[in-house]
Amino acid sequence: MKKTLITGAAGFLGSHLCDRFIAEGHHVIAMDNLITGDLKNIEHLFQLERFEFHHHDVSTFVHYGGDLDYILHFASPASPIDYLKIPIETLKVGSLGTLNLLGLAKEKNARILVASTSEVYGDPLVHPQNEDYYGNVSPIGPRGVYDEAKRFMESITMAYHRYHGLDTRIVRIFNTYGSRMRLNDGRVVPAFMGQALRGEDLTVFGDGSQTRSFTYIDDQVEGIYRLLMSDYVEPINIGNSDETTILEFAEEIIKLTGTSQKIIFKPLPTDDPLQRQPDISRAKEILDWKPIVHRSEGLKKVYEYFKSLSPEELHQKEHRDFSHLNGK
Ligand code: UDP
C-alpha cells in the first residue's frame, strides 16, 4: 500500500486531496497545524485505518517514523485576507516548511509535489500566463509574503531536484473553488455567496474589471493527481481558461442565488492582479488533462454546500484570533 503524507490536510485543497488518495487506496498521513484549516473537513476519515492525523506545524522539523512514497505540501494560508493577517507564518510555511519537507522526502526517498500558485506571476504583463513567464511580483507589497514564499518554494524544490536528484513536482494552482472553502476567508467565491445568503450587498473591489478564471475542485484534484503520477519536474499550471471579470461574476452569483441585493464597490486591494488566465497547453499535452466542470455547474454545487451550513457558520465573521502568531 502506498503511503502519502499530505500537509495542510485540514484545509480546502488538502482535505479534498485526502479524500482522493484514500479513494486511490493509499494510506494517508494528514498533517496540519489547524491555523486556517479545520478538522471538520477531514473528520469523516478518522474512522479509517488507512488514515492518521498529526497536529503539527511543518515550519518546524517534521518527523515521521515509517516509510513514505509520496509527500504533497499544501500547508499555507492561501487567501489574501489570511496572509495579510499572518504574513510571517505564510513566509515560514512556504520557505522553512518546504525545506523541512524536501529534507523528509530525501530521507524517505519519496516523491514530493509542492503547491505553488498563479501568484508567482504577480500582476502579469503576459496574458494568458504560460509557465515560461517569470512574472511581475512586488517583493515588498502585501501579497509579497505569499508570492515570494511560493517563488522560493519553486526555487528550492528545483535545487533539491538538480543537486540531490530528488523526485519533485511543482503545480501552479489558479483560483479554485468548491465545498469546504471557509465562508469567511475573504476569497471572492465564499465572499459573494456568503453575502447572498446573509442578505447583504455584494462587495466588488475596484471597478470589477479585473479578471479571474475559476477552476472547480474536482478538476483541480484530478490535475494534481495526474501531475504527481507523471514524470514531469518543471512547473505546470492547473486551472480553467474560462476567464470572467469580477463584475460579471458578481452578476452571475446574483442570478444563481436569486438574491435581491445589489452590487456595491469597495477599494481595490494593493497589488490585486488585473487579469489572470492560465495557459494550460502544457497540462493538456503532458498530463492529457483539461477541466471538464463548467462554472455554472460547479457554482451550483458549491452554493448547495454553503446553503447547508449552520446559521452560526454563516454569520461567523472572523475565523480565529491570529494575534498570538506571526513568527512566534
Ligand atoms: N474580490 C471582490 N470582492 C470580494 C472579494 C474579492 O471584488 O469581496 C475580488 C478581488 O479583489 C480579486 C478577485 O475578487 O480581484 C479574486 O479575489 P480572491 O481573494 O478570491 O483571490 P485572488 O485571485 O485575488 O488571490
Boltz pocket constraint, residues with backbone or C-beta under 6 A from the ligand:
constraints:
  - pocket:
      binder: B
      contacts: [[A, 78], [A, 79], [A, 80], [A, 175], [A, 186], [A, 187], [A, 188], [A, 189], [A, 191], [A, 192], [A, 203], [A, 204], [A, 205], [A, 206], [A, 210], [A, 211], [A, 212], [A, 246], [A, 268], [A, 269], [A, 272], [A, 273]]
      max_distance: 6.0
